[in-house]
Amino acid sequence: MALSREKVLDAALRLAGEHGLAGLSMRKLAADVGVEAMSLYNHVANKGDLLDGLTARVFESVPLPGPGPWDERLRALTHGLYTAFSRHPVVVRALATDAANPRSAGALKFIDAMFSALLDAGLDERGAARGYRSLIGLVFGAVLTETVGLSGAAPEATELERAEPVVAWFQRSVTADGLPSLHRALPSLMEGDCLRDFEFQLDLVIGGLRASVR
């Protein structure tokens, strides 16, 4: 079966998820798709193009909503991006560290759909830009919290030794006398449902956008 840019990028996305960005190399990718490393350069220009491309694939995987109320479209797009990034959290880390950018026509169509919904809400251009950054930041933060929060760890951090697990350290250190508010909230913080939290946060942002137009 002929190799294509899409197949190369999808293989790179899978390898990055398994081994992290540091573990993704042209040599490993070439072995995975069954070609010599030099053959990859027929489909990707360099490592930067590879990272940009696999990031764009995640944006392109989000379905674009049809016509409808602006808030429903915005919710569908934001929720779709959260779902896509939850499947590939390594891409969020690449974006957050500026190691990759979603450079593709498909990714731009997703961003354009976000701005279309925000402008249809009645926001001006500056308000739409702020709304977009807020929603993207919400998605990034939610995915990073889900994968690197108190109850989890980034793949590259799991091999580091600790004298005491972080959860145990929090439970021991947060006392009712010294930190009464945090002690009261700690059980709920530990058992947090990331998807439910994301829905709550998304409601807050969309409600705030609606109120700002009024």
N, C-alpha and C positions, 0 to 999 in steps of 0.2 A: 504493500500500500504506500502510495507516494506521501512523502513528508510535506507538511505545510506549516506556515507560521502559526496557525491556530493550534495544531497538534504539538508543536514545540512549546508554545506558551502554556498550554494545559498541562503538559508534562512537567514544566518548570514550576507551575503553581502547586502541583502535587508534591514535588520534591521539596520545595520550600516549606510546605506545611509539615512534612515529615522530619526535615533536618534543620530548619531555620534558614534565614538568608545567608548566614555565614557558611552553611553546609551546601549551598547551591553553587555548583561550579559548572563551567562548560563541559569539562571532562565527564562529570557524573551525569549531566543531562544527555550528552551524546551517547553514553553507554546505555542510558535508560531507553532512548528511542531507537537504539541500534544502528548508529552511524558514527563516523569519525567526527571528532570535534570540529574540524574545519568545515564540515558540511553544514553545521548549524549557522554559519555566517551567510549562507544563502537565504536565511529566513530572519535572522536578527543581526543587527549591526555590531552590537557589543553587549557587555553585561548591563550597562545602563538601559539600553533599548529592551533587553530581556525583562528587566524589573518593571520598566514602564508598561511593557506589553502585558505581563501577567496581572498587573494591577488594573489595567484597562479591561481585561477579561472579566474581572469581578464586577466592575461598574456595568459592563454590557450585559451581564446576566440578570440584571434587575428589570422586570417587565415594566414597560411604560403604560400608565393608565390611559383609558379613553376619556372622552369628554365627561365632565361632571363638575360638581362644586369644588372650589379651590382647596378647601380643607380636606376633602376626601382624597383628592389627587395627591396632596402634599403628604398626608398620612400614609398612603399606599407607597409612595416613592421612598419615604424615610424608613418605613418598616421594611420595605424590600431591600434597602441598602444594609440595614441592620442584620437581616437574615443572611444576606450574601457575605458580609464581613464576619459574621459569627462562624460561618463555615471555613473562612480563610483568615483567621486573626493575624497571621504573619503579614498580610498585606496592610493591615492597619498600622502595625509597627513600622513597616517600610514607609508609609505615608507620613507618619508622625515624626520620623527622623529625616524626612526629605530624601530618602534613598530612592524613592520612586514617585512618579506622577502618572496619572491616567491619560496618556496621550493617544487618543483614538477618536474617530468620528462617532463611534457608538457611545463612548464615555461622555463626549460633549453633548450628545442628544439627551442623556440622562440629566446633566447639569442644566441644560436649556429647559427641560420639563419642570425641574424644580423652580427655576426662576419664573416660568410661565405661571405656575400656581401662585407664587408669592406676589407677582405683579397683579394677577387677577384678584387677589385679596384686597387690592386698593393701596398697597404699599408703593412708595416712590422707589426710585432706583437704589438709593442709599439704604432705605429700610429693607428692600428685598435682599441686598447684599448682606446686611446684618442678619436677617432671618436665615439666609442660606448658611452662613458661617456658624450660626447657633445650632442649626439642625445637624450639620456635618460634625460639629464638635460633640453634640449629644451622642451621635452614633459612635464616634471614635471612643469617647469616654465609656459608654456602656459596654462596648466590646472589650476594651482593655480591662475594665473592672471585672467582667465575666471571666476573662482568661488569666488575669494577673492579680486579682484581688486577694483578700484575706483567705478565701477558700480555694485559691488556685495559684498557679505559678506559670510564668512563661517557660516554654520548653528549654531554653538555654540556661534557665536558672535552676532547674530541677537537679542538676548534678552538683551544685554547690552544697557543701556540708554546713550545717548549722548545729550549734550546741543544743538548741531548743527550737522546735517548730514554732512558726510565728503565731499560730492560733493559741498554742499553749502559753506563749509569752504574753499575749494580750490578756488571756483569762487570768493569769497570775498577777499581772501588773495593774490591771484596771480594777481598783477596789472601790467599794461603796463609800468609804470615808474620804479617800483622796480624790476620786473622780466620779462623783455621784451621778451626774447626767449621762456620762459615757457608760458607766456601769449599768445603769437602767436600760440603755438602748442596746448594749452589746449583744444580747441573745438575738435580737431582731437583725442586727448588722451581720451577725455570723450566718444566719439562716436565710439571708436575702434571696429572693427570687429575681434573677436578673431580667427576665422577660417582663415580669409584672412591673418591676421598677422602671424599665424602659417605657412601657405603655404610660405609666404615671407621668414620667418626665416629658414624654411627647405631648400628652394632654396639656401640660403646663405651658410648653412652648407655643403650641397652636393657639391656646387660649390667650396667651400674651400677645401674639401677633394680631389676633382678632380684636383685642382690646385697644391695641395701638392704632388701628385704623379708625376705630370709633372716636 
